[in-house]
């Protein structure tokens, strides 16, 4: 069983570090619990609770994920219904921070564990990841509160010795940060922990590898199967660092306000985005539901996603019948209906739960019909003027919003996605009418050439269509690496400058 690594302690505790061991801890200062204390057989407990409902929910959720890492499912965090808004926000912040920085936190925890850190059982790893995220990445969370909870959760859900191990490791982790250090730009220092704000926390000693890829991979939680191809595409070190840094951005909530009322656009909580027809929400996210309920013509959508249907509306004939073949939550379905008010829209999704959600969303819409895929294919065969394929993809353009996708990324999964995308496009082409100008729009939220530009020649050969428009939107905004840590303190990234990455290719019938 791994045990906490011994290291000299500073006389001055890190900011927010506990002034004393959490209640119940047995380890003496400077002497973490011995491995033998944590190696006792686990007690028979199932989802025991500490009384901190928010943190309990997060660690239970992460414990289920830790046993599957890196193959993380897209499983939402389930919270107790009675949890108030403040505690719910804390729970989501902890969960999001762990998912976004899993490899980073795992690496930093391993610095304080003797033996094979990879051998730590999933529940204990989950508790320490949640504690580490709070200690290192979240503002205004006292380290003692995070550590106390991890200790108690491990005691009641694993065994007392696991709590002692978590206590010792997390206390040493808290002490590894230089206390009261002013914000500094992240310049790729081996003793710098980059933050989503663009700043960095100074650590007491270098902990990251000195080779560029190893540094970016561990400091920004990017697995090598994803980072290595990026390094081949972005030969300049700063370009690679900038692309990598974007993946830990605190992605803002952005609204598509192109069809919104003037009153909605004038709301003080909305900041105009640099892309016309979009606004960033600059208020607590609890306000979002009120804004959406008050104006049915506004919805959440990143500018990179919004540009797909906007480009379709700016050129070509307005479709009498449009098909959204991979409708998901229905965001682009809603766009199609808004941009083409004289047309009918058919929408479907292969996932039964999303299909049912689509039905509920559009049940009262006079021009949108939601059908199972088999019925839609029969209803629209060779008759659609526009077919949109917002294809399943690797999500590498939206990693700040879908961090679990980066851990699943590898050459095999990418090849499987490419074949799936082609199969969907093959089906989409069968729905197009024979009329000249009928269009197939292929879009992804990926920035991988294999899913984007490399697909276009195949689409042309296989469908007989010709490319008439296309765009690759690179991710922008978020934290950016500095050339030197001696520069001015970094400013918080501007939400009005942020966008995800996306790709669009429009193929038309000659």
N, C-alpha and C positions, 0 to 999 in steps of 0.2 A: 504493500500500500504506500503510495507517495506520502511524503511528509513535508511540512513547510521548511523551506530553505533558511538556514541560519545566515544572518547578515548583521553587521554592526548597525545599531540604531542611533539616530541623531538625538541629541539632547532636546531638540526643539521639534515638537510635533508638527506634521503637515497641517495646512489650513483645513479645518473641519474634521481632523482626525480625532478619535476619541481620547479624552484625557485619561481614561481608565479602561480596562478591558470590559467588554459587554458583560451584563449580569450573567453569572453562571460560568464564565470563562475561568479555567484553572491555570492557564499558562502564565508563568512569571514573565515580567518585562524582559525582552531580549531572548527569551527561551520559549519558542513555540511548542505547541503540544507534540508529543512524540507520536510517531507513526502507529505504534502499538495501540494507542488509545483510540485511533480511528479505525482499527482493523477488526473490531468485534462484529459478530454476526448482526445483520440488520434486524430490528424489531418488526413485528407484524403490524404495520400501520398502513393505511391507505388514505391519502389526501387529508392528512391532519392539518389543523389550522392554528395560527399563532394569535389571532385576534386582529391582525393587520390585514384586512380583507383585500386591499388593493395589491399589496406586495405578494400576499399569498396567491392570488389569482395569477399574477405574472409568473412566479416561480413554478407553480404547477404547470402552467402552459409551456414554459421553457423546458421543463423536465421532460415533457413528452417529445419536444423537438430535439433535445440534445441526444437522445438515443438514435435519431435518424440523420443527424448531421453527416455530410453536407446536403443530403437529399431532403431539403426542407419543403414541406407542403405549404400551400397557401391557406393556412388555417387561421381564421380570425381569433383575436383574443376575446374570450368570453368573461364578462365581469358580472359580479352579483348585481341584481336589479336595484338593490337599495343603496348602492354606492353613490355618493354625491359627486358632483361635477369635478370638484377639485381632486378627489382621490382617483376618479376615473382618468383624469388628465395625467396624474402621476403614473398610474399603471401603464397607460399607453406610451408615455415618455420612456419608461424603463424598457418596455418590450421593444419599442422602435430602436432605442440605442443599442440594445444587445444584437438585434438582427442586423443593424447597419454596420456594427463594428465587431462582429463575433471573433474574427481571426485576430484582430488587434487585442481585444480583451483577453482572449485565450493565451496569446503570447506573453502579455504582461503578467498575467497570473502565474504562468509557468516559471517566471523569473524568481518566484518566491516558494517554489515547490521542489524539494529534493526527489530524485528518482524520475520515473516515467509519468509526466503530467498527463499524457494521453490516456493513461490507464484509469483515471478518475471516473467513477461511475456517473451516469447521466444526471441523476437528481442533485448530487453534490456539485457537479459542474454547473448546472443551471443556477443553483443558489449563489455560487461564487460569481458567475457571469452577471447576474442581476445586481449583486452587491458592487462589483467592479464598475459597472456602468454608472451607478449612482455616485460612487466615490470619484470617478475620473471625468465623467462626461456631463453630468447634470448640475446645473446651477441651483443654489439655494436648497440643496439636500444635504443635511448634516451627515458626515461620514458615520458618526456613531449610530444614527438611526438605520442606515443601510446595513451596517455590520451586525447590529443587534438582531435585526430581522433575519439575516442569513443564518446566524448562529442558532436562533430559536427554531427556524424552519427546519434546519438540518437535524436538530435534536429530536423533534417530534415526528419528522417524516423519514429519517434514515436511522440514526443512532446518536447517542451523546458524543461519541468520539468524532463523528463527522462535523458536529458543531464546533468542537475545539479546533479541528483543522481549518474550517472556514474562518474562524475567528483569527487565528494566527496569520493565515495567508492574507486576508483582507486588511488587517491592521498594518502589515508590512507594505502592502500595496499602497495604502493611504500615505504611509510615511515615505514612499518613494518619490513623491511630488515635492518640488522645491516650494516651501510655504511663502505665501504673500508675494509671489513673483508677479510683476505687472504683465499684462497681455503683450505678447510679442508675435510678430508674423511667423508663420510656419515656413521655414526655408529648407526643409529636408534634413534638419539636424538629427543625429542619432539619439540625442537626448531630448527630443521634442515630440510631444503627443499632439498631432493636429486635431483641431476641433471643427465642427460644422460651421462655426462663425468665421473661419478664416484665421483665427488666432491659434496659438499653440500653448500647451502647458509644458513648463520646463521640468524635466525629471532629474533626479540627483545624479544619475550616471547614464551613459549610453546603453540603450537596450535594443536598438534596431540594427540590422546588418548594414555594412557599409557599401554593399553593391546596390546600384540604383533600383533594380527590380525587386530585390529582397526587401529593401527599405519601403518602397511603395506598397508592396504586397502586404506587409505586416502592419505598417503604420496606417494604411487606409483600408485594410481588410479586403484585399482583392486577391482571389486565388490565382495561382500561376496559369492554369489553363485559359483564363480570360486575359490576364495581364501580358503574357508572352506574345500573343498575336497583336495586341495593341502596340507593344514595343516595336514590332516589325513595321507597323503602319506609321507610327509617330517616332521618327528617327531622332528628332531633336528632344533633348532631355526635358526642357521646360514644357514642350507640347504634350509629352507623355504625362508629366506631373500634373498639368492642368486638367487633362482628361480624367486622370485617376482621382484628383481631388474633387471633381464634380460629383463623384459617386457618393460622397458623404455629405452632400448639401442637405440643408434643412429645407426640403422642397415646400414652397408656399402653396396655399390654396389659391388657385386662379380661376376666375369665373369668365365664361363666355358671355359677354354683355352686348354683343352685336345687335341682338333683337330686343334688348331690355328697354324698359321705359326710361325716360329722362330722369324721373325721380329716383329710380334705382341707381343709375350711373352717378347721380349727385350725392349718394350716401357718403357720409364722412368716413365710414369704415372701409370704403373701396378706394384703392389707389390706382389711377390709370397705368396700365402696362405700356411698355414701349411698342407692343403690337396693338394696333388699333382694334377696338372691339373686345378687349380683354381688360379685366381689372384684378388686382391682387387684393386679397382680404387682409386688412391690417388691423383686425380686431380679434378677440378671443374666438376660437372656432365654434363656440356655442352659439354665436350670433349667426352662423352660416344657415342653420335650419330656418331661422326667421326670415332671412333674406330670400331664400329659395321659395318659401311658402308664400311670400308676398308678391312674387313676380314669376309666373310660370314660364316666362321667356328668358330666363337666365338659368344657367346650369354650370356645374364645375367642369372645367376642361382646360388643359394646358394649351398654350398657343401652338405648340408643335402639332398636337392632335387636331386642333381646330382648323389648321391650314389645309388639311386634306379636302374636306368638303368645300371650303371657301374657294380653293383653286378650281374644283370641279364646277362651281357655280359661276366662276368668272370667265369661263371659256366653254365652247361647245353648246349644243342644243339642250334646252331644258327638257328633262325626261318626262314622258307621260307615265312611265313605270320605272321606278328605281328599286333595286334589291339590295338589302344589307345582309350579306350572307354569314357574317360572323359578328352579330350585333352586340354581344356581350351585355353590358348594362343599358344599352340603347342610346348612348350619347350621340353617336354619329347618325343613328336613326332619327333622332330629334332634329339634328342639324339638317338632314336631307329634307325632312318635312318643312322646316322653316325656310330653307333656301329655294325650294321648288314648290311654291304654294298651289300650283295648278296640277301637280302630279300625285300619283299614288305611290305608296312605299310599302313593300313587303319586307318583313324582317324575320330572322330566325337565328338560332344558336344551337350548337350540337349538345350543349350541357343542359340537361333537363331543368335544373334549378334556375339557371339564367333564363331559359325559355319561359318558365312560369313567371319570373320577375318581369320579363318583357311584356307578357300578357297583361299583368296588373298595371304596368306603367302606361300602356297605350290602349287600355280597354275602352276608353271613351274618345279616342282620337278618330276623327271622321275619315282621315286619309291614310292611316297606318294600320296594316293588318299583320298580326304576328301568327306565324304558322310553323308547325314542325317541319323539319328540313324536307322530308319526303313529300309533303303536301305542297310546300313552296316550289320545289323543283317541277312538279306537275303543273302548278298554276302559272309559272313564269317561263316555262321552257320556250326558248327561241322568241321571246316577246319583250324582253327588258331592254330599255334604252340605256340604262346604266346599272352596272353591277359593282358593288363595292365589296372588296375582300380585305377587311382589316384583319390580317392573318395572325394566327397564333405564332409567337416568335420568342426569341431569347430574352426580350425585354431589356437589352443592354442600353437602350436610350432612356430608360426610366428607372435606373437602379436606385436612385434616392427614394423612389416611391415603392419599388419592388425589390428590396435588398436580397430576399431569399433567392432570387433568380441567379445572382452572381455565383453562389456556391454550387448550384446545379450545372453551371455551364461547363461543357467539355466538347471535344471534337465529335464524339459520337452523338451526343444530344443535338448538336448543331446540324449534323448530317440528317438526322431523323426529322428535324423541323423543316429542313429544306424540302424533303420528300413530301411531308404533309402539306406544306404550302403549295407545292405543285399540284397535288391531288385536288386541293380546294379550288385552285385556279382553273383546273381542267373542268370541274363541275360548273364553275362560274361562267366559263366560256359557252357552255351549252345553253345557258339562259339568255344570252344576248340575241337580239333580233338581227335579221339580215340587213337591216337598213344601214346605209353608209353613215358613219358618225356614231354608231352605237359604241359605248365605252365600257371598258373593264378597268376599274381603279384598284390597284394593288398597293396596300400600305402596311407598314409595320411600325412598331415602336422600338426597333432595333437599329443599331449603327454598324452591324456586321455586314461587310460586302457580300458574303455568301447568301444572306437572306434578302439583299437589296439589289444592288447593281448587277451582281452575278446572276440573278434570276431573270433579268429582263431579256437577254438574248434567247433563253429557253422559252420564255413566254411568247416572244415574237414567232419563233420557229414553230412552236406547238399549236398556237391558236390562229396564226395567220393575221393577227392584228399588228398594228404599227404604233410605236411609241410616239405620242404627241405632246406629252408633258411629263415632268418629273422634278422632284426636288429631294435633297437630303438636308434635313435640319439637324445641325450639330447641337449637342447639349451646351447650354451657356448659363452664366450666372453661378452663384454659389461660391464657395471658398476658392481662392487661387493661391498657388505657392508664390512666395516672395523670393527674390534673388539673394536676400540677406536678412538675417534676423536682427540686424542693427537698424533697420528702417523704422518708419513710424508705426505706431500701433495700428493693427488692421481695423478697417471699418466693417461693420456688419454688412453682409451681402444684401443688395437691394432686391426685394421680391419682384419689383417691376422690371428687372433685367433678366429674370430667370426664365428658362424654358427647357423642356425635355428634348430628347432626340427623337427623330421620326423620319420615315422615308415614304415617298409616294412615287409611283409610276402609273401614268395613264396611257392605256393602249386603246386605239380606236380602230373601228372597222373601216377599211379604205372605201 
